[in-house]
Amino acid sequence: MVVMATRYIINLTEDERLWLEDLSTRKRVSKLKAQRAQILLKADERMTDAEVADELGVGTATVERIRKRAVLEGVSASRRRWTAGRKKAFHGSQSSMGGERRTWSRWRAASHPKGSRAGR
């Protein structure tokens, strides 16, 4: 096994460490946010990417990516998911109708309340 030197060294302040510890132990927080907090806490303990990945059950690429973002953009930026350059995924809550048709449908629904005979 080849052990690579860690490029991005995490040095947390006391406030950042307390904030990450709180985030990782909260009950009402997403699993991903808690996991990112745990990755940064382990990285601050001078663990290698492979050690952190093995202990938390994530890939080494995930650890590298979160560590890199924390160093380059700040610790608070590392908790956000990277979305720059990606198109937003289509969600079921979004309408599949085009804008013009959607506008007409809303107008029709508003101008002809349910139960009235005007829309027939």
N, C-alpha and C positions, 0 to 999 in steps of 0.2 A: 504494500500500500504506500502510495506517495503522499507525503504530508507537505502541503503548501503553506507558505507563510501567509499570515492574515494581512491583507492590504489595509483594511479599514479598522482602526483601533477605536473602541468605544470607551469614552471617559465621561461617565455620568456625574452630574452635580448631585448634591444631596437632595435638592428639590425634585430633580428628574427621577432619581431613584425612588423616592417616596411616592411620587405620582405613578410610576410604573408598577410598584408593588401594590398600591391601592387598586390600580386598574386590573392587575392580574388576579386579585383575590375577590373582586366584586362578584356578586351573584347575578346581577342584571347587566351583563355586558356580553357582546358577541364573542363567540369562541375565537374568531380570528384576531380581534383586538387583544384579548387576553394572551393569545399565543404570541403575538408580536411583542407584547410587553415582556413576556417570559424570555423570548429570544434575546432581547436587548439586555435584560438583567443577567442572563448567563454569559453573554458576550462581554459585559463589564467585569465579570469575574475571571477574565482572561482565558476562557474556554475556547478551543478551536471551533471552526464551523462544523466539522465532522462530529465533535463531541456534543455540541449543542443539538445538532440534527438528530443524533442517536437518542439523546436523552428526552427530547420533546416529540420524537416521531415525525419529523418533517424532513424535507430534502435539504441537502447542503446548498442548493441554488437559492432556496427560500431564505435561508440564514444569510447567505452572501448578499442577497438583494436588500433585505431589511437592514443589515449592518451598513451597507453602502449608502442607502438613503438617509439613515440616521446621521452619518458623518457628513455627507454633502449638503443635506437640506435641513438638518436638525431633528431632534428626537421626536417632536410632535408631528413632523411630516412623515415619519416612518410608520405611523399607525394608520395612515390613509392608504387605500388601495391605489395603485397606479392606474390611471385611466387616460393619460395624455396620449393623443393619437389614435385612440380606439373609438369606434363608433358605438353609440349606446345600443345595448341589446333591446330587442323588441319585447315588451312586456304585455301581458294579456290585458292590462288596464288601459293601454293605449288603443285608440280607435284604428281599425284597419281601413276606414273610409278616407277618401281624399279630403282635403280641407274645404273645398267648395261644397261637396255633398254633405259633409258634417255640419257646416254652417246652415245649410238649408234644412237639414233634419232638426237642428236645434230650434230654428225659427218656427218650423211647422209645429213642433211639440209645444212651444211656448204660446203660439197664437191659437192653437186648437186644444184646449184642455180636455183631459180624459172625460168621456161622458157627454161631451157636447156634440151636436149634429153638424157643426160647421165643417168638419174635416172629411165628411163622407161623400 
